Amino acid sequence: MSAPLDPEVVNVIQPYQARKTYTCPGCDLDITPGTGHLVVVPEWTPELRRHWHRGCWHKEQRRRH
């Protein structure tokens, strides 16, 4: 995971844009093609970008603060 001070860019992926299957790091479940979700990219470590379910990302944000 990225360092706590690493600002993140959050991109919204619309269902029509989602063409691959990814594993959400928040719940370890698949994000299937056609499912809207978020791509979170740490600004200083973009190689650590992850695809998150919206709800899982919001829970993660609450956990961090």
Buried (B, 14 or more C-beta within 10 A) or exposed (E): EBEEEEEBEEEEBEEEEBEEEBEBBBEEEEBEEEBBBBBBBBEEEEEBBBBBBBEBBEBBEEEEE
